[in-house]
Amino acid sequence: MKNILKLFLAVAFIFFATVPAMAYPDVDEDYWAAAQINDLTAKGVIIGYPDGTFQPDNNVTRAEFAAMVIRALGQEHTKVIQPVEFTDITEEHWAYSDIQKALYFDLISRDSEGDLFRPDDPVSRGETVTVAVNALTTETISKAKAQEVLSKKYDDALTIPEWFIIPAGKAEILNMIIYAPSAQKTLDANRPATRAEVAAILFNMMEQAKLNPNAKLAAAMKKKTGDGFEVDGATVQGSIGILPAGSILPIKMGSYISSQTTDGGVVYSAYVPQNYVTKGDHYILIRQGANLKGQILDARPGKYFVRNGVLVLKNSLITTENDQIAKFSGLAEVYKDRNWWMKFVRWAFKGEKLEVPANGDVYMRLLEPVKVDLTNGWIFE
């Protein structure tokens, strides 16, 4: 009986473990956009409300949509050097950075109203489709061709706004136009898009952008390469590079340390002297100049006939080119290279004194693996 019960529980566990859980209580498994909503939620592109619901029929603001688009394209860590000024948003606005990135990647542009972005206005269906098309490299089509393609399927094809005709035609050719099952014959360009429609169009955009991103996105999504220190055992999975635990990495100290004068527990700073790169393809894992910080884990002065000096460093953090502060756990033990005779002398008589000058070299062993986005240098934690 006990064995039967165990078997039943095992089967039940496997069943429930393999059945995908729905992300939201108000999005049923058979909801027309459930797959896209759950996929984008798992990837952190969209989120629900504090009460755990998704509210698929609610609208999305223009600011919210800009943030979603940038996350869908994986460009949330891109830096924009020359921002575009608007009179109705400042740097303090929660979506300011994402809006600037959407402008930089040519996903959106200033509208006819000039210096207004209208961040709190609902984003329209026409705007969502246009942004999705702008993310891609597409073939040029004429306005007449676009209207011909659209008029075969949509009742309102001849009355949509002028600015939407060509983007809508391209989207239709690429099978990217999304609509709820109840509204299949209209484009409804000016109607506010629902959260479900936004999720669906973003999902389609992500899939198309993997194949044909626009020029700026293609450059940003490309894995960066360069010369540097080749990390043994570093691997690449898609656009992710992994520095394995146990990797031996060169670092340079920011200031002088010594077994004779430095106390244990003292905080030190160091930096990456050259790019850490993968072997072969030379994908950049960590860029030269990244700052490191940790503590002197153990420091004991060398004394004759007692012991050789001890100097051990425990690294904790790294600050990358993106100004990201991330965990970077490593251990470095300072020692001197000696020939066999001097090794014997130091072993027999002790008293070895250890020191590293400012900008001196130390080799650190990673204690935990580090995963890095090879397109932008962002470290995953």
C-alpha positions in Angstrom: 0.0 0.0 0.0 2.9 2.3 0.9 4.5 1.6 -2.4 1.3 2.4 -4.3 0.9 5.7 -2.4 4.5 6.6 -3.2 4.0 5.8 -6.9 0.8 7.9 -7.0 2.6 10.9 -5.4 5.5 10.6 -7.8 3.2 10.6 -10.8 1.2 13.5 -9.4 4.4 15.5 -8.8 5.7 14.9 -12.3 2.3 15.9 -13.7 2.0 19.1 -11.8 5.7 19.9 -12.4 5.3 19.6 -16.1 2.0 21.4 -16.5 2.9 25.1 -17.2 1.4 27.3 -14.5 -0.7 30.3 -15.6 0.8 33.5 -14.6 -2.4 35.3 -13.8 -5.8 34.3 -12.4 -7.7 36.4 -15.0 -5.9 35.0 -18.0 -7.3 31.5 -18.7 -5.3 28.9 -20.5 -7.5 29.1 -23.6 -7.4 33.0 -23.7 -6.4 34.1 -27.2 -3.2 35.8 -26.0 -2.4 33.6 -23.0 0.8 32.1 -24.5 2.2 35.5 -25.4 1.3 37.1 -22.0 2.9 34.2 -20.0 6.0 34.2 -22.2 6.6 37.9 -21.8 5.9 37.8 -18.1 8.5 35.0 -17.6 11.0 37.2 -19.5 10.3 40.2 -17.4 8.9 42.3 -20.3 5.5 42.8 -18.8 4.2 42.6 -15.2 0.8 42.3 -13.6 -0.9 44.4 -11.0 -0.2 44.3 -7.3 -3.2 42.1 -6.7 -1.7 39.5 -9.0 -4.0 40.1 -12.0 -3.1 41.1 -15.5 -6.2 42.9 -16.6 -5.8 42.1 -20.3 -8.5 44.5 -21.5 -6.9 47.6 -19.8 -5.1 50.1 -21.8 -1.3 50.8 -21.9 0.2 54.3 -21.7 2.8 55.5 -24.2 5.4 55.6 -21.4 4.6 52.0 -20.3 4.7 50.8 -23.9 8.2 52.4 -24.5 9.5 50.6 -21.4 7.9 47.3 -22.6 9.4 47.6 -26.1 12.9 48.3 -24.8 12.8 45.3 -22.5 11.3 43.1 -25.2 14.3 43.9 -27.4 16.8 43.4 -24.5 18.1 47.0 -24.6 17.3 48.2 -21.1 21.0 48.6 -20.4 21.9 50.7 -23.4 23.3 54.1 -22.8 22.0 57.1 -24.7 24.6 59.9 -25.0 22.5 62.7 -26.5 18.9 62.6 -25.2 16.0 64.3 -27.0 14.2 67.0 -25.0 10.5 67.0 -24.4 8.5 69.6 -22.4 6.3 67.1 -20.6 8.9 64.7 -19.3 12.1 65.2 -17.4 15.0 63.0 -16.3 13.0 62.3 -13.1 10.2 60.6 -15.0 10.2 56.8 -14.3 10.3 56.0 -18.1 12.6 58.8 -19.2 15.5 56.4 -20.0 13.4 53.9 -21.9 11.7 56.7 -23.9 15.2 58.0 -24.9 16.3 54.5 -25.9 13.2 54.0 -28.0 14.0 57.3 -29.8 17.7 56.3 -30.2 16.8 53.0 -31.9 14.3 54.7 -34.2 11.4 52.9 -32.8 9.5 56.2 -32.1 9.9 59.7 -33.3 8.6 63.2 -32.4 5.0 63.5 -33.5 3.3 66.5 -35.1 2.7 68.1 -31.7 6.4 68.9 -31.4 8.0 68.8 -28.0 5.3 66.8 -26.3 5.7 63.1 -25.7 2.3 62.6 -24.0 3.6 59.8 -21.7 0.3 59.2 -19.9 -1.9 59.0 -23.1 -3.0 55.5 -24.1 -0.9 54.0 -26.8 -3.0 53.3 -29.9 -3.0 50.1 -32.0 -1.5 52.0 -34.9 1.4 53.2 -32.7 2.1 49.7 -31.4 2.2 48.2 -34.9 4.3 51.1 -36.2 6.9 50.7 -33.4 7.0 46.9 -34.0 7.7 47.5 -37.7 10.3 50.2 -36.9 12.3 47.6 -35.0 12.9 45.6 -38.1 14.7 45.9 -41.4 11.9 45.6 -44.0 11.5 45.9 -47.7 10.4 49.2 -49.1 6.8 49.3 -50.3 4.7 52.0 -51.8 1.6 53.5 -50.2 -0.5 52.0 -53.0 0.9 48.6 -52.5 0.3 48.8 -48.7 -3.4 49.9 -49.3 -3.8 47.1 -51.8 -2.6 44.5 -49.3 -4.7 45.9 -46.4 -7.9 46.4 -48.4 -8.1 42.6 -49.1 -8.6 41.9 -45.4 -9.7 45.0 -43.4 -12.9 47.0 -43.8 -11.3 50.2 -42.6 -8.2 49.9 -44.7 -9.0 53.0 -46.8 -9.7 55.3 -43.8 -6.7 54.6 -41.6 -4.4 57.6 -40.8 -1.8 58.5 -43.5 1.2 57.9 -41.2 0.0 54.3 -40.6 -0.6 53.1 -44.1 2.9 51.9 -45.0 3.7 50.5 -41.5 0.4 48.6 -41.5 1.1 47.2 -45.0 4.5 46.0 -43.9 3.1 44.5 -40.8 0.4 42.6 -42.7 3.0 41.2 -45.2 4.9 40.0 -42.2 1.8 38.6 -40.5 2.4 40.8 -37.5 -0.9 42.6 -37.1 -2.6 41.4 -33.9 -6.3 41.7 -33.0 -8.7 40.0 -30.6 -10.8 37.3 -32.2 -13.9 39.6 -32.0 -12.3 42.3 -34.2 -10.7 40.5 -37.1 -11.9 42.8 -39.9 -10.7 46.2 -38.7 -7.4 47.8 -38.0 -8.7 50.3 -35.5 -5.6 52.3 -35.8 -6.7 55.1 -33.4 -8.2 52.8 -30.8 -6.2 52.4 -27.5 -4.5 49.1 -27.5 -5.3 46.6 -24.8 -2.7 45.0 -22.6 -3.4 41.7 -24.3 -2.9 43.2 -27.8 0.3 44.9 -26.7 1.7 41.6 -25.3 0.9 39.8 -28.6 2.4 42.5 -30.8 5.5 42.6 -28.7 5.9 38.8 -28.9 5.7 39.0 -32.7 8.2 41.8 -32.8 10.7 39.9 -30.6 10.5 36.9 -32.9 11.0 39.0 -36.1 13.8 41.2 -34.5 15.8 38.0 -33.9 16.0 37.6 -37.6 15.9 41.1 -39.1 16.5 43.9 -36.6 16.9 47.4 -37.8 20.5 48.7 -38.3 20.9 50.3 -34.8 19.4 47.3 -33.1 21.5 44.9 -35.1 24.7 46.7 -33.9 23.5 46.7 -30.3 22.4 43.0 -30.4 25.7 41.9 -31.9 28.1 40.1 -29.5 31.1 42.4 -28.9 34.6 41.2 -29.6 38.1 42.4 -28.8 41.6 41.5 -27.8 42.4 40.6 -24.2 43.0 37.9 -21.6 41.5 34.6 -22.8 39.6 32.9 -20.0 40.1 29.2 -19.9 36.8 27.3 -19.9 34.6 30.3 -20.7 31.5 29.2 -22.7 28.9 30.9 -24.9 25.2 30.1 -24.9 23.5 32.3 -27.5 24.3 35.8 -26.5 25.3 34.8 -22.9 28.9 34.3 -21.9 29.8 32.3 -18.8 33.0 32.7 -16.8 33.2 29.4 -14.8 34.0 29.1 -11.2 37.7 28.4 -10.8 38.7 30.8 -13.6 42.1 32.5 -13.0 41.9 36.2 -13.8 44.5 38.9 -13.7 43.7 42.1 -11.7 45.6 45.2 -10.9 45.6 46.7 -7.4 44.5 50.3 -6.9 46.9 50.9 -4.0 49.9 49.4 -2.2 49.3 46.4 0.1 51.8 44.5 2.2 51.8 41.6 4.5 53.9 43.7 6.9 51.7 46.8 7.1 48.2 46.0 5.8 45.6 44.9 8.3 43.1 42.1 7.7 39.6 43.4 6.9 40.8 46.5 5.1 38.8 47.3 2.0 40.8 47.4 -1.2 40.0 48.5 -4.8 41.4 47.0 -8.0 40.6 47.0 -11.7 40.5 44.8 -14.7 43.7 45.5 -16.7 42.6 44.1 -20.0 39.4 42.7 -21.5 38.5 39.2 -20.3 37.5 37.4 -23.5 36.5 33.9 -24.7 39.0 31.7 -26.5 38.7 31.6 -30.3 35.9 34.1 -31.0 37.3 36.6 -28.5 33.8 37.7 -27.3 34.3 40.3 -24.5 33.1 39.0 -21.2 34.3 41.8 -18.9 35.7 45.0 -20.3 39.0 46.6 -19.4 38.8 49.2 -16.6 35.9 47.5 -14.7 36.4 48.3 -11.0 36.7 45.6 -8.4 36.2 45.9 -4.6 36.8 43.5 -1.7 38.5 43.0 1.6 41.9 41.8 2.8 40.8 38.4 4.1 44.1 37.5 5.8 47.3 39.6 6.4 50.1 38.4 8.6 53.7 39.7 8.6 56.6 37.5 7.7 58.9 36.7 10.7 62.2 34.9 10.6 62.0 31.4 12.1 58.2 31.9 12.7 56.3 32.1 9.3 56.3 33.6 5.9 54.1 36.5 5.2 50.4 35.9 4.4 48.3 38.1 2.1 44.9 36.9 0.9 42.3 39.0 -0.8 38.5 38.2 -1.1 36.8 40.1 -3.9 33.1 40.8 -3.6 31.9 43.3 -6.2 32.5 44.6 -9.7 31.4 47.9 -11.2 31.1 47.5 -15.0 31.1 49.9 -17.9 27.3 50.1 -17.5 27.8 51.5 -14.0 26.3 48.2 -12.8 27.4 47.0 -9.4 27.3 43.2 -9.4 28.5 40.3 -7.4 32.0 39.1 -8.4 33.2 36.7 -5.9 36.9 35.7 -6.1 39.9 34.8 -4.0 43.5 35.9 -4.5 46.6 34.7 -2.6 49.7 36.8 -3.1 52.9 34.9 -3.4 56.4 35.3 -5.0 57.7 33.1 -7.7 60.9 31.5 -6.5 63.4 29.0 -7.9 63.6 25.7 -6.1 66.6 26.8 -3.9 64.8 30.0 -2.7 61.7 28.0 -2.0 63.7 25.7 0.2 65.3 28.7 2.0 62.0 30.3 2.7 60.5 27.1 3.8 63.4 26.4 6.2 64.0 29.9 7.5 60.7 31.7 6.8 60.4 35.4 7.0 59.1 36.0 3.4 57.6 39.5 3.1 54.8 40.0 0.6 53.8 43.2 -1.1 51.9 44.5 -4.2 52.6 48.0 -5.4 49.8 50.3 -6.8 49.0 49.0 -10.3 50.7 45.8 -9.4 49.5 42.4 -10.7 47.5 39.8 -8.7 45.8 36.7 -10.0 42.3 36.0 -8.7 40.3 32.7 -8.8 36.6 33.1 -9.3 34.6 31.4 -6.6 31.2 31.4 -8.4 30.3 31.4 -12.1 29.5 34.8 -13.7 26.9 35.1 -16.6 27.3 38.1 -18.9 25.2 39.4 -21.8 27.8 39.6 -24.6 25.8 42.3 -26.4 26.0 44.9 -23.7 28.2 43.6 -20.9 25.4 43.3 -18.3 26.0 40.8 -15.6 23.1 38.5 -14.7 22.5 38.0 -10.9 
